[in-house]
Amino acid sequence: MSATPLRGLRVLEFSHTVMGPTAGLILAELGADVIKVEPVPKGDHTRSLGGFAAGFFAAFSRNKRSLAVDLKKPEGQAVIRALIPTIDIVLENYGPGTMERLGCGYGDLAPLNDRLIYLALKGYLAGPYEHRPALDEVVQFQTGLAFMTGPIGQPLRAGASVIDIMGAVFGVIAVQAALRERDLTGKGQRVSSALFESAAFLMSTHMAGMVATGLEARPMPARRGAWAIYEVFKCAGDGQLFIGVTSDQQWARFVEEFGLQDLAADPRLATNVMRLAERSWLIPALQEIIARYTQDDVQARCERANVSWAPVGQPGDLFSDPHLLATGGLLDVMISRLGGTGGTPAKLPALPVEFGLERARPGVRMQSPLMGQHTAAVLTEAGYTAEQVATLAASGVVITARD
């Protein structure tokens, strides 16, 4: 088995920010030849973002090649058309109508390759909203995800671009389904995924719960819990642990490990449903008990009791996470706005999949590219001569670069 099962597929990625680059990264990490199309003269604008977005380019651009081309010029659009017969998948996450204005919409490209699969990653699928621009944070508020995340009256976006990434994953699922259908029919098709519908899908359990209970959904900090022990507990010193006791068998092991014979014998706590009714006094009592122990001691006791637990971590903790380090879950990635082999080395999470009995993980074959680093090679593969490439570069239609 191989950790690069999509090798042999060729992808043109027209994208920026998170959603499109994530879809391209997934395909690239799984072995596809992903050619990132960057606009001339400045390249992917993600390269220059600051703040919490400063790492977007480095996080999502490894294992890709860069083709820098000016799609606003007819000669640049001609470059894309020359490539399309050799391409399996086009993916894009530009605003509504942008690809069409650039002459690279599905209707423009599909006649050049009837096996082409075209993934459009958008804010909304077909419907009244489809022409609106959208962002991850916009749809988190629109669908109720922000309402469910923050305290009552204080809606709050999730702490990562979860909808951008989920929309990308659903897009790749659609591409894989289209590839399977192409195997049967020989024909490609347009497929799409969107932010709003992805966020709405996340609300399915809350919507179903409202119907099942007849009650309005509450934000997670004020939720009606399904499990009695599902809390963050303070330990002696500054430690904090999340502990989840989600079955009656786990409860029995938990109270035994902490020597809580009185709680074990209390008839009010015999089942999870009964314990839920007693949370008003049970949780403070457990908080007081657990606060007597150090975090290491509580972790050891939870481990022996085989209940779910986790320290309250931060993103920086993952750089040295022993599980990720031991299993190939962290990849050596150069962090740089420019791309190439310069920059600051760091370990970033790998694609969260494994293959075969060997449990092989996808890895880094190439660092994030310099803008236009592979322009000459990509055009040569499409049949351009060195002289033609040089002419296009001299006229500003393409940019070439070497690492």
Secondary structure, DSSP 4 states (H G I P E B T S, - for coil): --S-TTTT-EEEEE--TTHHHHHHHHHHHTT-EEEEEEETTT--GGGG--GGGTTHHHHH-TTEEEEEE-TTSHHHHHHHHHHGGG-SEEEE-PPTTHHHHTT-SHHHHGGG-TT-EEEEEESS-SSTTTTS---HHHHHHHHTHHHHHSSTT-----SS-HHHHHHHHHHHHHHHHHHHHHHHHS---EEEEEHHHHHHHHTHHHHHHHHHHSS----GGG---SSSEEEEEE-BTT-EEEEEE-SHHHHHHHHHHTT-HHHHH-GGGSSHHHHHTTHHHHHHHHHHHHTTSBHHHHHHHHHHHT-EEEE---GGGGGG-HHHHHTT-EEEEEE-SS-TT-SEEEEEEPPS--BTTTTB----SSPPPPTTTTHHHHHHHTT--HHHHHHHHHTTSEE----
